[in-house]
Amino acid sequence: MLCLRIHRIPRRVIAFGITLCLAVGFFCIAKAEGADNANRIKPWGNNPRYWSYNGKPVLLLGGSDEDNLFNNPDLMAKNFETLASIGGNYIRGTLSCRDEGNVWPYEKTDKGYDLNRFNPEFWTRLETCFREAQDRGIIVQIEVWATFDYYRDIWLRNPFNPSQNVNYTTESTKLVPEWNFHPAAKRNAFFFSIPEKNNDTVLLDYQRAFVQKVLDTALPYPNILYCLDNETKAPQEWGLYWGRFIRETAAQRGAEVHITEMWDDWDIRADRHKQTYTHPDVYSFTDVSQNNWQVGQNHYDRLIWYRNMLVDQPGGIRPMNNVKVYMRQGGNKPNSAEINIDRWWQNIFAGCASTRFHRPTGGIGLAEEAQTTIRAARRFTDSFDIFATEPHPDLLTEREDNEAYCLANPGKTYALYFPKGGEVRLKTVPRDKEHRIRWFNPVSAEFISDTTIKGESESILLKSPDHNQIWLALIDTKD
């Protein structure tokens, strides 16, 4: 009797029931993914130049031995253990498959990859990375399109190459089997598929499916930041298209996300970088990693220029991230761990929201020097309220180029960084207060001295213990 009654239910009622179930299911998924928005990584309300996570302000400090750790599970486990033990909380997550032992996102048949069939191993690795990072309080800044995987020798084995898959050909898309160009020299048609350019609908459908799968994997996790490309010269419309696609998908699921783009230009004053900060509806933070090709005082000055410029832009101030800090110098100059470390520290003292050592050989990754630096930076910045400070080069006098840098909450706290020691005057207010001065050794990650002086003029003289290494100073003005 029950079966007979079910069969007599009108089809339109059944269809409505199915639709209602699907809608309720979708609502539940959206509610689940958006339920932890308060704890997601987001600009901190009290000072949106920095991030907050789990409702608290956080400075992102990192380094790793690969840019796609998820695709090397053994190395990922080692790096995560090390990073967590030294106070690190930030990695780069390029969705790249170019290295030995990596897997591609798609299943391979005897005739080539099938872009309609995802490879479970790739997506399991990616989700494991997000989960393991979350368990350790680590933020993952992913790059959706691993730019260099679509050029030169890597393109020859990329599943999106028409010669490598069973889904389309050179006749049905704008792609070609060989593209022996550097991304900065000549851009692959892969990055012109969008409607505003080639309108390559065959390719675009598969690209959308890939990004959708990325979001299926990433959106449930609160510790993910989204960067669209790596060192890109893709057209502006490409980034805007994918930024809006990600935003709309996340909004439908009730999840708050933050997106940026990484342009190729080493000079962050270049016009191309304007595309990020003039579109706050798409990009809610900036990545200034390419400034890390600059050296010394010039490196810092451009960060300060960029920081000040953001005040008057649409969307106003926002976090400035450095997901990779290089030890390379450009040209024929040798790599330098010392310069890598100096750039890394300068990012902190320029008020950036994050700084991470680039993987070898472009950076020092998680080498011993990097571990020592991350541990020291965490201990030092935890000893004062860095989120209440601003860069204050104006408070330093009798200073040479690249001699010292200052973060300050004037009248309360002053933090100084000396790349090789030094002697400068610090303007303090008010002049008749006592100042507690502590010198911090980043090698031992300890304060080595603690003195109090009475202010007798508008400045105090600060002289580092020696001129042979990095020194940090913390000055607290007593009420």
Buried (B, 14 or more C-beta within 10 A) or exposed (E): EEEEEEEEEEEEEEEEEEEEEEEEEEEEBBEBBBEBEEBBBBBBEEBBBBBBBEEEBBBBBBBBBBBBBBBBBEBBEBBBEBBBEBBBBBBBBBBBBBEEEBBBBBBBEEEBBBBEBBBEBBBBBBBBBBEBBBEBBBBBBBBBBBBBBBBBEBBBBBBBBBBBBBBBEEEEBBBBEEBEEEBEEEBBBBBBBBEEBBEBEBBBBBBBEBBEBBBBBBBBBBBBBBBBBBBBBBBBBBBBBBBBBBBEBBEBBBBBBBBBBBBBBBEBEEEBBBBBBEBBEBBBBBBBBBBBBBBBBEBBBBBBEBBEBBEEBEBEBBBBBBBBBBBBBEEEEEBBBEBBBBBBBBBBBBBBBBBBBBBBEBBBBBBEBBBBBBBBBBBBBEBBEBBBBEBBBEBBEBBEEBBBBBBBBBEBBBBBBBBBBBBBBBBBBEEEEEBBBBBBBBEEBEBEEEEEEEBEEEBBEBBBBEEEBBBBBBBBBEE
